[in-house]
Amino acid sequence: MKTLENLLAMKVRTRNDIEFTPDFRVAVQGPKEGGTHIIIHPSGHNGDILDFIVKGNELIPFRGA
C-alpha cells in the first residue's frame, strides 16, 4: 500500500538529471463519509494518487469507490 509519507518523499529528475521533490496538488472531490473527500498527487509528474477523507485536522485513508 502506498502511504502519504512515501508520496511526499518521492523524487523526480529533470532532463539534466537533477533530482528534486515535486509540488503536490490537493483536489477537493466533495463531501463524503461525514468529511471532505480529497485526492493528493504530484503536480505535473507521473505518480500515485492518494485519496483521503478529511475530518477536522484528521486524514483518513479513503477506501470506497
PyMOL Python script that loads the backbone (N, CA, C, O; Angstrom):
from pymol import cmd

cmd.read_pdbstr("""\
ATOM      1  N   MET A   1       0.837  -1.191   0.000  1.00  0.00           N
ATOM      2  CA  MET A   1       0.000   0.000   0.000  1.00  0.00           C
ATOM      3  C   MET A   1       0.882   1.254   0.000  1.00  0.00           C
ATOM      4  O   MET A   1       1.865   1.324   0.738  1.00  0.00           O
ATOM      5  N   LYS A   2       0.542   2.203  -0.797  1.00  0.00           N
ATOM      6  CA  LYS A   2       1.260   3.472  -0.853  1.00  0.00           C
ATOM      7  C   LYS A   2       0.841   4.329   0.331  1.00  0.00           C
ATOM      8  O   LYS A   2      -0.326   4.335   0.724  1.00  0.00           O
ATOM      9  N   THR A   3       1.801   5.051   0.896  1.00  0.00           N
ATOM     10  CA  THR A   3       1.496   5.917   2.024  1.00  0.00           C
ATOM     11  C   THR A   3       1.702   7.373   1.636  1.00  0.00           C
ATOM     12  O   THR A   3       2.405   7.677   0.672  1.00  0.00           O
ATOM     13  N   LEU A   4       1.092   8.257   2.385  1.00  0.00           N
ATOM     14  CA  LEU A   4       1.287   9.682   2.159  1.00  0.00           C
ATOM     15  C   LEU A   4       2.752  10.057   2.375  1.00  0.00           C
ATOM     16  O   LEU A   4       3.304  10.874   1.638  1.00  0.00           O
ATOM     17  N   GLU A   5       3.368   9.467   3.374  1.00  0.00           N
ATOM     18  CA  GLU A   5       4.784   9.735   3.634  1.00  0.00           C
ATOM     19  C   GLU A   5       5.640   9.363   2.427  1.00  0.00           C
ATOM     20  O   GLU A   5       6.523  10.129   2.040  1.00  0.00           O
ATOM     21  N   ASN A   6       5.392   8.190   1.824  1.00  0.00           N
ATOM     22  CA  ASN A   6       6.146   7.772   0.630  1.00  0.00           C
ATOM     23  C   ASN A   6       5.897   8.708  -0.541  1.00  0.00           C
ATOM     24  O   ASN A   6       6.826   9.062  -1.267  1.00  0.00           O
ATOM     25  N   LEU A   7       4.638   9.111  -0.727  1.00  0.00           N
ATOM     26  CA  LEU A   7       4.316  10.004  -1.833  1.00  0.00           C
ATOM     27  C   LEU A   7       5.049  11.331  -1.680  1.00  0.00           C
ATOM     28  O   LEU A   7       5.638  11.829  -2.640  1.00  0.00           O
ATOM     29  N   LEU A   8       5.018  11.906  -0.479  1.00  0.00           N
ATOM     30  CA  LEU A   8       5.644  13.204  -0.255  1.00  0.00           C
ATOM     31  C   LEU A   8       7.170  13.154  -0.332  1.00  0.00           C
ATOM     32  O   LEU A   8       7.811  14.183  -0.543  1.00  0.00           O
ATOM     33  N   ALA A   9       7.751  11.975  -0.163  1.00  0.00           N
ATOM     34  CA  ALA A   9       9.210  11.815  -0.236  1.00  0.00           C
ATOM     35  C   ALA A   9       9.691  11.480  -1.647  1.00  0.00           C
ATOM     36  O   ALA A   9      10.894  11.337  -1.864  1.00  0.00           O
ATOM     37  N   MET A  10       8.780  11.352  -2.604  1.00  0.00           N
ATOM     38  CA  MET A  10       9.181  10.953  -3.957  1.00  0.00           C
ATOM     39  C   MET A  10      10.101  11.989  -4.581  1.00  0.00           C
ATOM     40  O   MET A  10      10.064  13.166  -4.221  1.00  0.00           O
ATOM     41  N   LYS A  11      10.913  11.549  -5.503  1.00  0.00           N
ATOM     42  CA  LYS A  11      11.834  12.411  -6.240  1.00  0.00           C
ATOM     43  C   LYS A  11      11.586  12.236  -7.735  1.00  0.00           C
ATOM     44  O   LYS A  11      11.237  11.147  -8.190  1.00  0.00           O
ATOM     45  N   VAL A  12      11.763  13.297  -8.483  1.00  0.00           N
ATOM     46  CA  VAL A  12      11.697  13.245  -9.944  1.00  0.00           C
ATOM     47  C   VAL A  12      12.997  13.838 -10.476  1.00  0.00           C
ATOM     48  O   VAL A  12      13.717  14.531  -9.757  1.00  0.00           O
ATOM     49  N   ARG A  13      13.290  13.556 -11.751  1.00  0.00           N
ATOM     50  CA  ARG A  13      14.532  14.043 -12.365  1.00  0.00           C
ATOM     51  C   ARG A  13      14.216  14.951 -13.551  1.00  0.00           C
ATOM     52  O   ARG A  13      13.258  14.730 -14.291  1.00  0.00           O
ATOM     53  N   THR A  14      15.037  15.961 -13.708  1.00  0.00           N
ATOM     54  CA  THR A  14      14.932  16.832 -14.871  1.00  0.00           C
ATOM     55  C   THR A  14      15.690  16.196 -16.030  1.00  0.00           C
ATOM     56  O   THR A  14      16.334  15.160 -15.864  1.00  0.00           O
ATOM     57  N   ARG A  15      15.613  16.809 -17.184  1.00  0.00           N
ATOM     58  CA  ARG A  15      16.372  16.321 -18.345  1.00  0.00           C
ATOM     59  C   ARG A  15      17.875  16.395 -18.088  1.00  0.00           C
ATOM     60  O   ARG A  15      18.652  15.641 -18.673  1.00  0.00           O
ATOM     61  N   ASN A  16      18.275  17.308 -17.209  1.00  0.00           N
ATOM     62  CA  ASN A  16      19.704  17.460 -16.865  1.00  0.00           C
ATOM     63  C   ASN A  16      20.102  16.552 -15.719  1.00  0.00           C
ATOM     64  O   ASN A  16      21.180  16.710 -15.145  1.00  0.00           O
ATOM     65  N   ASP A  17      19.242  15.601 -15.380  1.00  0.00           N
ATOM     66  CA  ASP A  17      19.498  14.608 -14.341  1.00  0.00           C
ATOM     67  C   ASP A  17      19.599  15.220 -12.938  1.00  0.00           C
ATOM     68  O   ASP A  17      20.312  14.705 -12.077  1.00  0.00           O
ATOM     69  N   ILE A  18      18.879  16.321 -12.724  1.00  0.00           N
ATOM     70  CA  ILE A  18      18.813  16.926 -11.396  1.00  0.00           C
ATOM     71  C   ILE A  18      17.591  16.352 -10.685  1.00  0.00           C
ATOM     72  O   ILE A  18      16.488  16.361 -11.232  1.00  0.00           O
ATOM     73  N   GLU A  19      17.788  15.857  -9.477  1.00  0.00           N
ATOM     74  CA  GLU A  19      16.716  15.226  -8.719  1.00  0.00           C
ATOM     75  C   GLU A  19      16.095  16.248  -7.757  1.00  0.00           C
ATOM     76  O   GLU A  19      16.806  17.012  -7.102  1.00  0.00           O
ATOM     77  N   PHE A  20      14.751  16.248  -7.684  1.00  0.00           N
ATOM     78  CA  PHE A  20      14.065  17.167  -6.774  1.00  0.00           C
ATOM     79  C   PHE A  20      12.727  16.577  -6.343  1.00  0.00           C
ATOM     80  O   PHE A  20      12.213  15.640  -6.954  1.00  0.00           O
ATOM     81  N   THR A  21      12.184  17.140  -5.291  1.00  0.00           N
ATOM     82  CA  THR A  21      10.863  16.759  -4.809  1.00  0.00           C
ATOM     83  C   THR A  21       9.838  17.659  -5.496  1.00  0.00           C
ATOM     84  O   THR A  21       9.976  18.881  -5.446  1.00  0.00           O
ATOM     85  N   PRO A  22       8.816  17.094  -6.134  1.00  0.00           N
ATOM     86  CA  PRO A  22       7.843  17.911  -6.853  1.00  0.00           C
ATOM     87  C   PRO A  22       6.860  18.594  -5.907  1.00  0.00           C
ATOM     88  O   PRO A  22       6.753  18.239  -4.733  1.00  0.00           O
ATOM     89  N   ASP A  23       6.148  19.576  -6.442  1.00  0.00           N
ATOM     90  CA  ASP A  23       4.993  20.137  -5.745  1.00  0.00           C
ATOM     91  C   ASP A  23       3.865  19.117  -5.831  1.00  0.00           C
ATOM     92  O   ASP A  23       3.867  18.244  -6.698  1.00  0.00           O
ATOM     93  N   PHE A  24       2.912  19.237  -4.933  1.00  0.00           N
ATOM     94  CA  PHE A  24       1.773  18.331  -4.923  1.00  0.00           C
ATOM     95  C   PHE A  24       0.485  19.120  -5.027  1.00  0.00           C
ATOM     96  O   PHE A  24       0.395  20.261  -4.574  1.00  0.00           O
ATOM     97  N   ARG A  25      -0.491  18.505  -5.621  1.00  0.00           N
ATOM     98  CA  ARG A  25      -1.811  19.114  -5.795  1.00  0.00           C
ATOM     99  C   ARG A  25      -2.795  18.409  -4.877  1.00  0.00           C
ATOM    100  O   ARG A  25      -2.831  17.180  -4.809  1.00  0.00           O
ATOM    101  N   VAL A  26      -3.590  19.201  -4.173  1.00  0.00           N
ATOM    102  CA  VAL A  26      -4.690  18.673  -3.372  1.00  0.00           C
ATOM    103  C   VAL A  26      -5.961  19.118  -4.070  1.00  0.00           C
ATOM    104  O   VAL A  26      -6.204  20.314  -4.235  1.00  0.00           O
ATOM    105  N   ALA A  27      -6.776  18.147  -4.482  1.00  0.00           N
ATOM    106  CA  ALA A  27      -8.023  18.449  -5.184  1.00  0.00           C
ATOM    107  C   ALA A  27      -9.199  17.963  -4.338  1.00  0.00           C
ATOM    108  O   ALA A  27      -9.271  16.791  -3.968  1.00  0.00           O
ATOM    109  N   VAL A  28     -10.114  18.880  -4.039  1.00  0.00           N
ATOM    110  CA  VAL A  28     -11.296  18.541  -3.246  1.00  0.00           C
ATOM    111  C   VAL A  28     -12.325  17.882  -4.156  1.00  0.00           C
ATOM    112  O   VAL A  28     -12.706  18.431  -5.190  1.00  0.00           O
ATOM    113  N   GLN A  29     -12.765  16.697  -3.752  1.00  0.00           N
ATOM    114  CA  GLN A  29     -13.748  15.941  -4.519  1.00  0.00           C
ATOM    115  C   GLN A  29     -15.171  16.191  -4.026  1.00  0.00           C
ATOM    116  O   GLN A  29     -16.123  16.019  -4.787  1.00  0.00           O
ATOM    117  N   GLY A  30     -15.332  16.593  -2.766  1.00  0.00           N
ATOM    118  CA  GLY A  30     -16.651  16.906  -2.229  1.00  0.00           C
ATOM    119  C   GLY A  30     -16.915  16.189  -0.922  1.00  0.00           C
ATOM    120  O   GLY A  30     -16.078  15.424  -0.442  1.00  0.00           O
ATOM    121  N   PRO A  31     -18.089  16.438  -0.343  1.00  0.00           N
ATOM    122  CA  PRO A  31     -18.421  15.805   0.933  1.00  0.00           C
ATOM    123  C   PRO A  31     -18.631  14.303   0.775  1.00  0.00           C
ATOM    124  O   PRO A  31     -19.218  13.840  -0.203  1.00  0.00           O
ATOM    125  N   LYS A  32     -18.139  13.553   1.760  1.00  0.00           N
ATOM    126  CA  LYS A  32     -18.294  12.093   1.729  1.00  0.00           C
ATOM    127  C   LYS A  32     -17.970  11.553   3.109  1.00  0.00           C
ATOM    128  O   LYS A  32     -17.047  12.034   3.766  1.00  0.00           O
ATOM    129  N   GLU A  33     -18.710  10.573   3.542  1.00  0.00           N
ATOM    130  CA  GLU A  33     -18.464   9.842   4.788  1.00  0.00           C
ATOM    131  C   GLU A  33     -18.276  10.762   5.993  1.00  0.00           C
ATOM    132  O   GLU A  33     -17.420  10.514   6.843  1.00  0.00           O
ATOM    133  N   GLY A  34     -19.075  11.821   6.064  1.00  0.00           N
ATOM    134  CA  GLY A  34     -19.013  12.719   7.210  1.00  0.00           C
ATOM    135  C   GLY A  34     -17.828  13.660   7.208  1.00  0.00           C
ATOM    136  O   GLY A  34     -17.545  14.285   8.229  1.00  0.00           O
ATOM    137  N   GLY A  35     -17.128  13.779   6.095  1.00  0.00           N
ATOM    138  CA  GLY A  35     -15.977  14.677   5.974  1.00  0.00           C
ATOM    139  C   GLY A  35     -15.883  15.197   4.554  1.00  0.00           C
ATOM    140  O   GLY A  35     -16.883  15.251   3.837  1.00  0.00           O
ATOM    141  N   THR A  36     -14.698  15.575   4.152  1.00  0.00           N
ATOM    142  CA  THR A  36     -14.451  16.054   2.791  1.00  0.00           C
ATOM    143  C   THR A  36     -13.469  15.120   2.114  1.00  0.00           C
ATOM    144  O   THR A  36     -12.380  14.870   2.630  1.00  0.00           O
ATOM    145  N   HIS A  37     -13.856  14.602   0.953  1.00  0.00           N
ATOM    146  CA  HIS A  37     -13.016  13.692   0.172  1.00  0.00           C
ATOM    147  C   HIS A  37     -12.029  14.530  -0.632  1.00  0.00           C
ATOM    148  O   HIS A  37     -12.425  15.438  -1.362  1.00  0.00           O
ATOM    149  N   ILE A  38     -10.714  14.213  -0.490  1.00  0.00           N
ATOM    150  CA  ILE A  38      -9.671  14.894  -1.254  1.00  0.00           C
ATOM    151  C   ILE A  38      -8.770  13.857  -1.920  1.00  0.00           C
ATOM    152  O   ILE A  38      -8.710  12.700  -1.504  1.00  0.00           O
ATOM    153  N   ILE A  39      -8.075  14.301  -2.959  1.00  0.00           N
ATOM    154  CA  ILE A  39      -7.008  13.494  -3.556  1.00  0.00           C
ATOM    155  C   ILE A  39      -5.729  14.327  -3.543  1.00  0.00           C
ATOM    156  O   ILE A  39      -5.765  15.552  -3.653  1.00  0.00           O
ATOM    157  N   ILE A  40      -4.603  13.635  -3.407  1.00  0.00           N
ATOM    158  CA  ILE A  40      -3.286  14.273  -3.409  1.00  0.00           C
ATOM    159  C   ILE A  40      -2.435  13.564  -4.448  1.00  0.00           C
ATOM    160  O   ILE A  40      -2.341  12.337  -4.454  1.00  0.00           O
ATOM    161  N   HIS A  41      -1.808  14.350  -5.337  1.00  0.00           N
ATOM    162  CA  HIS A  41      -0.929  13.748  -6.345  1.00  0.00           C
ATOM    163  C   HIS A  41       0.146  14.738  -6.763  1.00  0.00           C
ATOM    164  O   HIS A  41      -0.013  15.945  -6.579  1.00  0.00           O
ATOM    165  N   PRO A  42       1.255  14.229  -7.333  1.00  0.00           N
ATOM    166  CA  PRO A  42       2.324  15.126  -7.771  1.00  0.00           C
ATOM    167  C   PRO A  42       1.832  16.004  -8.919  1.00  0.00           C
ATOM    168  O   PRO A  42       1.232  15.515  -9.876  1.00  0.00           O
ATOM    169  N   SER A  43       2.088  17.279  -8.813  1.00  0.00           N
ATOM    170  CA  SER A  43       1.629  18.234  -9.818  1.00  0.00           C
ATOM    171  C   SER A  43       2.564  18.221 -11.026  1.00  0.00           C
ATOM    172  O   SER A  43       3.742  18.557 -10.911  1.00  0.00           O
ATOM    173  N   GLY A  44       2.030  17.831 -12.181  1.00  0.00           N
ATOM    174  CA  GLY A  44       2.807  17.849 -13.415  1.00  0.00           C
ATOM    175  C   GLY A  44       3.755  16.677 -13.601  1.00  0.00           C
ATOM    176  O   GLY A  44       4.598  16.703 -14.497  1.00  0.00           O
ATOM    177  N   HIS A  45       3.629  15.640 -12.760  1.00  0.00           N
ATOM    178  CA  HIS A  45       4.510  14.481 -12.854  1.00  0.00           C
ATOM    179  C   HIS A  45       3.697  13.205 -12.680  1.00  0.00           C
ATOM    180  O   HIS A  45       2.642  13.220 -12.047  1.00  0.00           O
ATOM    181  N   ASN A  46       4.181  12.111 -13.234  1.00  0.00           N
ATOM    182  CA  ASN A  46       3.549  10.815 -13.001  1.00  0.00           C
ATOM    183  C   ASN A  46       3.787  10.404 -11.562  1.00  0.00           C
ATOM    184  O   ASN A  46       4.855  10.647 -11.000  1.00  0.00           O
ATOM    185  N   GLY A  47       2.788   9.783 -10.980  1.00  0.00           N
ATOM    186  CA  GLY A  47       2.930   9.311  -9.605  1.00  0.00           C
ATOM    187  C   GLY A  47       1.602   8.824  -9.082  1.00  0.00           C
ATOM    188  O   GLY A  47       0.572   8.944  -9.746  1.00  0.00           O
ATOM    189  N   ASP A  48       1.636   8.278  -7.897  1.00  0.00           N
ATOM    190  CA  ASP A  48       0.428   7.757  -7.274  1.00  0.00           C
ATOM    191  C   ASP A  48      -0.532   8.886  -6.924  1.00  0.00           C
ATOM    192  O   ASP A  48      -0.129  10.027  -6.699  1.00  0.00           O
ATOM    193  N   ILE A  49      -1.795   8.539  -6.885  1.00  0.00           N
ATOM    194  CA  ILE A  49      -2.843   9.430  -6.406  1.00  0.00           C
ATOM    195  C   ILE A  49      -3.401   8.791  -5.146  1.00  0.00           C
ATOM    196  O   ILE A  49      -3.819   7.634  -5.158  1.00  0.00           O
ATOM    197  N   LEU A  50      -3.404   9.552  -4.058  1.00  0.00           N
ATOM    198  CA  LEU A  50      -3.935   9.036  -2.810  1.00  0.00           C
ATOM    199  C   LEU A  50      -5.234   9.747  -2.462  1.00  0.00           C
ATOM    200  O   LEU A  50      -5.367  10.955  -2.660  1.00  0.00           O
ATOM    201  N   ASP A  51      -6.185   8.991  -1.945  1.00  0.00           N
ATOM    202  CA  ASP A  51      -7.495   9.503  -1.553  1.00  0.00           C
ATOM    203  C   ASP A  51      -7.610   9.525  -0.037  1.00  0.00           C
ATOM    204  O   ASP A  51      -7.196   8.586   0.643  1.00  0.00           O
ATOM    205  N   PHE A  52      -8.178  10.611   0.487  1.00  0.00           N
ATOM    206  CA  PHE A  52      -8.401  10.729   1.927  1.00  0.00           C
ATOM    207  C   PHE A  52      -9.752  11.375   2.194  1.00  0.00           C
ATOM    208  O   PHE A  52     -10.302  12.090   1.356  1.00  0.00           O
ATOM    209  N   ILE A  53     -10.269  11.103   3.384  1.00  0.00           N
ATOM    210  CA  ILE A  53     -11.380  11.853   3.935  1.00  0.00           C
ATOM    211  C   ILE A  53     -10.777  12.739   5.008  1.00  0.00           C
ATOM    212  O   ILE A  53     -10.035  12.257   5.864  1.00  0.00           O
ATOM    213  N   VAL A  54     -11.086  14.032   4.976  1.00  0.00           N
ATOM    214  CA  VAL A  54     -10.605  14.970   5.978  1.00  0.00           C
ATOM    215  C   VAL A  54     -11.749  15.244   6.944  1.00  0.00           C
ATOM    216  O   VAL A  54     -12.840  15.645   6.541  1.00  0.00           O
ATOM    217  N   LYS A  55     -11.479  15.019   8.221  1.00  0.00           N
ATOM    218  CA  LYS A  55     -12.432  15.335   9.290  1.00  0.00           C
ATOM    219  C   LYS A  55     -11.679  16.175  10.306  1.00  0.00           C
ATOM    220  O   LYS A  55     -10.818  15.662  11.022  1.00  0.00           O
ATOM    221  N   GLY A  56     -11.993  17.456  10.374  1.00  0.00           N
ATOM    222  CA  GLY A  56     -11.231  18.363  11.242  1.00  0.00           C
ATOM    223  C   GLY A  56      -9.799  18.418  10.749  1.00  0.00           C
ATOM    224  O   GLY A  56      -9.556  18.798   9.603  1.00  0.00           O
ATOM    225  N   ASN A  57      -8.856  18.050  11.584  1.00  0.00           N
ATOM    226  CA  ASN A  57      -7.435  18.003  11.199  1.00  0.00           C
ATOM    227  C   ASN A  57      -6.954  16.584  10.986  1.00  0.00           C
ATOM    228  O   ASN A  57      -5.748  16.338  10.971  1.00  0.00           O
ATOM    229  N   GLU A  58      -7.865  15.651  10.824  1.00  0.00           N
ATOM    230  CA  GLU A  58      -7.515  14.240  10.670  1.00  0.00           C
ATOM    231  C   GLU A  58      -7.665  13.803   9.220  1.00  0.00           C
ATOM    232  O   GLU A  58      -8.670  14.099   8.573  1.00  0.00           O
ATOM    233  N   LEU A  59      -6.645  13.088   8.708  1.00  0.00           N
ATOM    234  CA  LEU A  59      -6.705  12.482   7.374  1.00  0.00           C
ATOM    235  C   LEU A  59      -6.980  10.998   7.550  1.00  0.00           C
ATOM    236  O   LEU A  59      -6.247  10.305   8.255  1.00  0.00           O
ATOM    237  N   ILE A  60      -8.036  10.509   6.911  1.00  0.00           N
ATOM    238  CA  ILE A  60      -8.409   9.114   6.986  1.00  0.00           C
ATOM    239  C   ILE A  60      -8.322   8.542   5.574  1.00  0.00           C
ATOM    240  O   ILE A  60      -8.975   9.063   4.671  1.00  0.00           O
ATOM    241  N   PRO A  61      -7.536   7.485   5.355  1.00  0.00           N
ATOM    242  CA  PRO A  61      -7.469   6.898   4.004  1.00  0.00           C
ATOM    243  C   PRO A  61      -8.876   6.531   3.508  1.00  0.00           C
ATOM    244  O   PRO A  61      -9.652   5.898   4.225  1.00  0.00           O
ATOM    245  N   PHE A  62      -9.183   6.930   2.296  1.00  0.00           N
ATOM    246  CA  PHE A  62     -10.482   6.640   1.678  1.00  0.00           C
ATOM    247  C   PHE A  62     -10.357   5.346   0.913  1.00  0.00           C
ATOM    248  O   PHE A  62      -9.494   5.215   0.045  1.00  0.00           O
ATOM    249  N   ARG A  63     -11.192   4.407   1.219  1.00  0.00           N
ATOM    250  CA  ARG A  63     -11.122   3.079   0.593  1.00  0.00           C
ATOM    251  C   ARG A  63     -12.317   2.787  -0.317  1.00  0.00           C
ATOM    252  O   ARG A  63     -12.345   1.768  -1.007  1.00  0.00           O
ATOM    253  N   GLY A  64     -13.291   3.677  -0.311  1.00  0.00           N
ATOM    254  CA  GLY A  64     -14.505   3.434  -1.094  1.00  0.00           C
ATOM    255  C   GLY A  64     -14.364   3.813  -2.543  1.00  0.00           C
ATOM    256  O   GLY A  64     -13.313   4.269  -2.995  1.00  0.00           O
ATOM    257  N   ALA A  65     -15.443   3.616  -3.255  1.00  0.00           N
ATOM    258  CA  ALA A  65     -15.446   3.958  -4.683  1.00  0.00           C
ATOM    259  C   ALA A  65     -16.324   5.145  -4.941  1.00  0.00           C
ATOM    260  O   ALA A  65     -16.452   5.581  -6.085  1.00  0.00           O
TER     261      ALA A  65
END
""", "prot")
cmd.dss("prot")
cmd.show_as("cartoon", "prot")
cmd.util.cbc("prot")
cmd.orient("prot")
